[in-house]
Amino acid sequence: MSLEKEFKFFESVRRRLLKDHKHEWVVIKGNDILGYYPSMLEGIKSTQTSHALGSFMVHEIKPKDEDIEWIGSRVETQE
């Protein structure tokens, strides 16, 4: 399941969230904010009781210049 909609929504409200929730973790589903948490794990644990894993996004609220871009690949080998 793609969380592109959630990420676009997060980007559209990032500045507003930074004012009151900097370095907290926000849980977003669609264009709805489901809650704020002190850690990613707490956000996931709390939200998974009412929403399926993979149906919501958990993201740290921080300035864009503090975001880290991760690029990864999956490699399979045969021995």
Backbone as numpy.savetxt, mean C-alpha at the origin, in Angstrom:
# Nx Ny Nz CAx CAy CAz Cx Cy Cz
-4.39 -10.14 -9.17 -5.24 -8.95 -9.17 -4.35 -7.71 -9.17
-4.64 -6.81 -10.08 -3.87 -5.57 -10.19 -4.38 -4.55 -9.18
-3.46 -3.84 -8.58 -3.81 -2.78 -7.62 -3.48 -1.41 -8.21
-3.53 -1.32 -9.54 -3.20 -0.07 -10.22 -4.16 1.06 -9.82
-5.44 0.74 -9.70 -6.43 1.75 -9.31 -6.10 2.30 -7.92
-5.76 1.41 -6.99 -5.42 1.82 -5.63 -4.17 2.69 -5.61
-3.17 2.32 -6.40 -1.94 3.11 -6.42 -2.18 4.49 -7.00
-2.97 4.58 -8.07 -3.29 5.89 -8.64 -4.05 6.75 -7.63
-4.96 6.14 -6.89 -5.69 6.89 -5.86 -4.73 7.37 -4.78
-3.83 6.49 -4.35 -2.84 6.89 -3.34 -2.04 8.09 -3.82
-1.56 8.04 -5.04 -0.78 9.16 -5.58 -1.60 10.45 -5.61
-2.89 10.35 -5.85 -3.74 11.54 -5.93 -3.99 12.18 -4.56
-3.84 11.40 -3.49 -4.11 11.93 -2.14 -2.86 11.96 -1.27
-1.71 11.61 -1.82 -0.48 11.51 -1.03 -0.21 12.79 -0.22
-0.28 13.94 -0.86 0.03 15.20 -0.16 -0.88 15.42 1.04
-2.16 15.13 0.87 -3.12 15.30 1.97 -2.80 14.32 3.11
-2.47 13.10 2.77 -2.15 12.09 3.78 -0.88 12.45 4.55
0.08 13.04 3.85 1.34 13.41 4.51 1.14 14.41 5.65
0.13 15.23 5.56 -0.09 16.25 6.59 -0.39 15.64 7.95
-1.20 14.59 8.00 -1.62 14.01 9.28 -1.13 12.60 9.55
-0.58 11.93 8.53 -0.27 10.51 8.70 1.12 10.12 8.18
2.05 11.05 8.16 3.39 10.76 7.64 4.02 9.58 8.36
4.53 8.66 7.59 5.21 7.44 8.05 4.28 6.44 8.74
2.98 6.62 8.58 2.03 5.58 8.94 1.78 4.76 7.68
1.06 3.69 7.81 0.71 2.83 6.68 -0.79 2.96 6.43
-1.16 3.16 5.17 -2.56 3.31 4.79 -3.01 2.07 4.02
-4.24 1.66 4.28 -4.84 0.55 3.54 -5.89 1.14 2.61
-5.78 0.81 1.33 -6.68 1.36 0.31 -7.29 0.22 -0.49
-8.60 0.33 -0.73 -9.30 -0.60 -1.61 -10.13 0.25 -2.56
-9.85 0.13 -3.85 -10.51 1.00 -4.82 -10.10 2.44 -4.55
-11.10 3.30 -4.37 -10.84 4.69 -4.02 -11.22 4.97 -2.58
-11.16 3.95 -1.74 -11.53 4.08 -0.33 -10.34 3.81 0.58
-10.18 4.66 1.57 -9.17 4.44 2.60 -9.83 3.63 3.70
-9.29 2.44 3.97 -9.87 1.55 4.96 -9.30 1.78 6.35
-8.10 2.38 6.45 -7.52 2.63 7.76 -6.06 3.02 7.69
-5.58 3.47 8.84 -4.17 3.86 9.01 -3.58 3.01 10.13
-2.33 2.58 9.94 -1.71 1.67 10.90 -0.25 2.04 11.12
0.30 1.67 12.27 1.71 1.99 12.55 2.69 1.09 11.80
2.21 -0.03 11.26 3.10 -0.92 10.51 2.31 -1.60 9.38
3.05 -2.06 8.38 2.43 -2.77 7.28 1.75 -4.05 7.77
2.43 -4.78 8.65 1.89 -6.04 9.15 0.56 -5.83 9.88
0.48 -4.78 10.70 -0.77 -4.51 11.41 -1.89 -4.17 10.43
-1.57 -3.42 9.39 -2.57 -3.09 8.37 -3.09 -4.33 7.67
-2.18 -5.23 7.32 -2.58 -6.47 6.64 -3.42 -7.34 7.57
-2.93 -7.56 8.79 -3.64 -8.43 9.74 -5.05 -7.92 10.01
-5.17 -6.63 10.22 -6.48 -6.06 10.53 -7.42 -6.14 9.34
-6.93 -5.83 8.16 -7.78 -5.74 6.98 -8.16 -7.11 6.43
-7.29 -8.09 6.58 -7.60 -9.41 6.01 -8.76 -10.10 6.73
-9.18 -9.58 7.87 -10.34 -10.17 8.55 -11.64 -9.83 7.84
-11.63 -8.77 7.02 -12.86 -8.37 6.32 -12.71 -8.27 4.80
-11.48 -8.36 4.29 -11.22 -8.28 2.85 -10.19 -9.33 2.47
-10.36 -9.91 1.29 -9.44 -10.95 0.82 -8.05 -10.37 0.56
-7.03 -11.15 0.93 -5.66 -10.75 0.60 -5.56 -10.56 -0.91
-4.86 -9.52 -1.31 -4.71 -9.23 -2.72 -5.78 -8.29 -3.26
-6.80 -8.00 -2.45 -7.87 -7.10 -2.90 -7.69 -5.68 -2.38
-6.63 -5.46 -1.63 -6.36 -4.12 -1.08 -4.87 -3.85 -1.12
-4.53 -2.57 -1.04 -3.12 -2.16 -1.07 -2.74 -1.56 0.28
-1.55 -1.87 0.73 -1.00 -1.29 1.95 0.26 -0.54 1.54
0.33 0.76 1.88 1.46 1.57 1.42 1.87 2.54 2.52
3.17 2.71 2.69 3.65 3.68 3.67 3.44 5.09 3.13
2.99 5.97 4.00 2.77 7.37 3.63 4.06 8.13 3.87
4.73 8.47 2.77 5.99 9.20 2.85 6.14 10.01 1.57
6.99 11.02 1.60 7.20 11.82 0.39 7.68 10.95 -0.77
7.29 11.33 -1.96 7.63 10.54 -3.15 9.13 10.36 -3.30
9.92 11.36 -2.91 11.37 11.23 -3.07 11.98 10.23 -2.10
11.20 9.75 -1.13 11.68 8.71 -0.21 11.29 7.32 -0.66
10.45 7.23 -1.69 10.05 5.92 -2.21 11.25 5.22 -2.83
11.29 3.93 -2.68 12.34 3.12 -3.28 11.70 2.30 -4.39
12.30 2.35 -5.54 11.81 1.56 -6.67 12.47 0.18 -6.61
11.66 -0.85 -6.63 12.18 -2.21 -6.61 11.95 -2.83 -7.98
12.98 -3.38 -8.53 12.87 -4.10 -9.79 13.33 -5.51 -9.53
12.50 -6.46 -9.84 12.86 -7.84 -9.57 12.51 -8.73 -10.75
13.03 -9.91 -10.71 12.70 -10.88 -11.74 12.65 -12.25 -11.08
11.93 -13.11 -11.71 11.82 -14.46 -11.22 12.61 -15.36 -12.16
13.51 -16.08 -11.61 14.36 -16.95 -12.41 14.17 -18.39 -11.94
13.93 -19.25 -12.90 13.82 -20.67 -12.58 14.95 -21.39 -13.28
15.54 -22.33 -12.59 16.60 -23.12 -13.20 16.23 -24.59 -13.16
16.77 -25.30 -14.09 16.60 -26.75 -14.09 17.95 -27.37 -13.86
17.99 -28.30 -12.97 19.27 -28.94 -12.67 19.29 -30.35 -13.14
